[in-house]
Amino acid sequence: MAPRAAARLELLGFGDLREVRAGKHDWLAAGLPAEGENSAHPRAGDAARKDVPVCAPDDRLGDVDRTMGAVVVVNADRVVLGLLRRKELAMDPALRVEDAMLNGPSTFRPYVPVKEVAQYMTEHDLESAPITTSDGKLVGALFRDEAPG
């Protein structure tokens, strides 16, 4: 089961549903050394901002850090559950984050080339994209206007 789906089901009271198997992409996602012609290309995990604001689904919008214009919603294990962008951050401050967030945002793995993520953000008019490990944990966020190249 996908980590994000498992995390949402856990919020609803279901037990631990995750099963993760490490592989080549996990090696690359961890920032470990790589070889070959693609190893020289900038990767999303290297370019991502690690200081991206986060909040929990039970937080109130009024208590959320809005300085970057995007906030990643995570559970206690830092699994990405949702995203708050400018539109959602401008909603009623008394709302719970879970009631305002974009569920299941598009995420990218750290090994994906920055150029590919930037192209996706441009095509979909996104200012940012969360970067996550294969088990759905937040690494950071890549902002379109900060993407190299």
N, C-alpha and C positions, 0 to 999 in steps of 0.2 A: 504494500500500500504506500502511496506517496506520503512523504513526511508531513506535508501541509494538511492533507486530508486527515491523517492520523492525529495531528495536533488539534484540529477543529473537533474531531470526534471526542478527544480527551476532554475538551472544554465542555462538551455536552454530557460528560460523566462516564464515557466508555473507558476501558482499561488501556494499558500501553499496547499500541498496535503496530509499532515500528519494527522493520527488519531491514538492516542496512548491510550491504556487501561492498567492501572496498575493491577498487580496481585502478586501472591506469589513470582515469580521469580524476580519481580521488588523489592520486599522487600529484598530478599537475595542479589540482585545486589547492593542495596544501603548500604550493609554492616551492616544491622540491625541484632539484635540477632536471632539466629536460635536454634532449639532444635532437638533432635533425634540423632540416631547413625551416620548419615552423617555429622552432624554439626562439628565434630572434624577434618575432613579432610581439608587440606589446599586448599584454593580456588584461582582461577586465579586472581580475583580482589585484593586479599590481597598480592599476590606475584608480581603483575605487577609493572613495573617501571612507576611512574607517570611523570617523567621528560623526557619522550620520545620526540624527536624533531618533530615538526609539521610544515606544510607549507600549502599554499593555491594553488589551481589549476592554478592560473594565475602567480604564482611566476616563476622565472627562476631557472633552476637547479644550476647555478653558485652561487646563493644566498642562497642555502639550507645548513643547518647544517648537516655535514656528520660524525660527531664524533662517533655516535653509529652504523653506517652501515645500519640503517633503519630509514626512515622518514615516518610518517603517514600524508597523505593528507586529510585535513579537510575543511569544509566550515566555515562560520562565526559562526554557531551554534555548531561547533566541531563535526558534523556528519562525520563519516569516509567515504571518497569517493574513496580513493586509497592508494597505498603504493609504496614507493621507496625503493628498496633494493640495494645492492652494484652494481649490473649490471646496473640498471637504473641511479644510482648516478654517474656512470662513463661515461654516455652519454654526448653529446655536452652541455656545460654549458649554451649556448644561448637558448636551448629548453625550452618551457613552461613546467611546471610540468605536466599539464594535458595531454600533448603529449607524455610523457615518463612513466607516472605512470602505475602500475598494477591496472586495474579497478576491483572493487568489490573483495577485498581480503577476505580470510576466516577470520572471526572474532569469538571471543568467549565471552560469557557473564561472568560477574564476579563470578557467583555462580558455574561455571564449575570447577570440581576438577583439580588441577594443574597437577596431574598425567595424566589425559585424554588429556589435552592440550599438554603436553610434548611428549606424545606418538604420537599424530597427527603430531607435528612438526618433530619428528624423522622419521616417516613413509613417510612424504612428503619433507624431506630434507629442512626444513625451519629453519632459525635462530631465527625468532621471529613471534609473532602473536598479532595483536591488540585485546584489550579487550574493549568491548563496552557495553553500557546499552541497554535495549530492544528498545529504540528509536534511536539507532545507534550512540550515542555520545561516544566519546573516554574517556575511564577511564585510560588507559595506555597501555603498551605492555609487554608481557611476553617473555623473551629471553630464548631460550633453554638451554644455558650454565649457566643460573642463576636460573633455575627452581629447587626448593627444591625437595629432594627425588629422 
